[in-house]
Amino acid sequence: MEHLEGETAAEHAELSAGGGGSEDCLSALPDDVLLHILCVLGRTTTAARTSVLSRRWRRLWTLLPDLCFVLDANPDSLRGALAALEAMSDDEAPPLRELYFFVFSPHASLDSLAAWLPIAARRLTGLLNVIILGDAGEDGRVAFELPCFERATEITLCLGFLSLTLLPSGVFTRLTDLSLEKLHLHGPCGIGEAVSSPRCPSLQRLNVVNAQGLGNFAIHSESLLKIRLEKSCGLQQLTIVAPALKELIVLYCFAHDSDPSQPVADIAAPQLVSLHWSDAYHPSSVQFGKMAQLKLLGATFFLVDEAHGYEHNRDCVRLLRHFQDVSTLTLELAYMPEDIEEDLGEHHYLMEDMARLPYVTFLTLLITAKGHSFGASSFHVLRTCTSIRKLMLIFSSSLDLEVRLSLICLLLL
């Protein structure tokens, strides 16, 4: 393509007309073969530049089932491609199977992306993937509007902490998978309203990670099978009514020790099989309802030794006391790194606080020892839970746990 871009307009005309040159056998190939060639080019903007070859190629790229755009700081980079698709009527425009947008920086012009999405919403029948690299900072206050994709089946948005506005109307009829990452939720329409059954009747998997502004998050869905909420700030109240839900993961969304208020949640999921609750928990304000099908329970990590006056383990202990009988339990034992222990002063061995565990037959025990001897704490768990028939030990050096421990230390110092 670089050679083609360097040719003169006269050479293009000569090639198109066949004057003085060899016969244009390439353009005589069937559309499906030519479209395969364009697919190999990768970027859609590169495929669009093949329009200069001849009239035969002028709008061929618009028939591609998969489009991939890379946006930079140049607002004109997609203007030609956008104009070509806008000129097509709904009858002419073929359905889009996959549409990708990669934006190298939130500070790049997003005008083209905002103009593209309504056009894509009419044509897309499969996957929409928008990835914005970097952090928008103060620019994130500008709202980014998501139109209704009636026929899309999967949407993944990673927005670099831009503000996302969800429209209060429109039905995502065929949407089964929705993933929202690194964004501020903004506007009158809450995410719970947007993903509930009236507007997402086919939604099966919902993933919300590093989202800010959840507020009161209420979902009423007949179709959801899996929900994952992770590191999403501002969650004040969580309500889930999902009779078909099989898996629920809630990781560090409620306020913790910096906010003395209790978490408020009401979960009605009678078919739930797997629950991973690594978050604040109090039995008076978090209601799980009847979960007769629950087989797997995952709790927040348990600190084997803590500084005096810090009560991280209380949520873990309360959760373990709530459930009487689960076949599989995943439990993480964590030790403070030695250099942090010195800064925090006197420590206390806290395994005695774990006086009872649910009746389990399969225990997965994650050990993050940080150079400590972990035998005593591990045997305490095994003595407390005598029903175990299968044990899996995993020795972890999780960077994620390092971040969590660092946050704890900031609260203590």
Buried (B, 14 or more C-beta within 10 A) or exposed (E): EEEEEEEEEEEBEBBBEEEEEEEBEEBEEEEEEBBEEBBEBEBBBBBBBBBBBBEBBBBBBBBBBBBBBBBEEEEEBBEEBBEBBEEBEEEEBEEBBBBBBBBBBBBBBBEBBEBBBEBBBBBBBBBBBBBBEBBBEEBBEEEBBBBBBBBBBBBBBBBBBBBBBBBEEBEBBBBBBBBBBBBBBBBEBBBBBBBBBEBBBBBBBBBBBBBBBBBEBBBBBBBBBBBBBBBBBBBBBBBBBBBBBBBBBBBBBBBBEEEEEBBBBBBBBBBBBBBBBBBBBBEEBBEBEEBEEBBBBBBBBBBBBBBEEBEBBEBBBBBBBBBEEBBBBBBBBBBBBEEBBEEBEEBEEBBEBBEEBBBBBBBBBBBBBBEBEBEEBBEBBEEBBEEBEEEEEEEBEBEEBEEBBEBBBEEBE
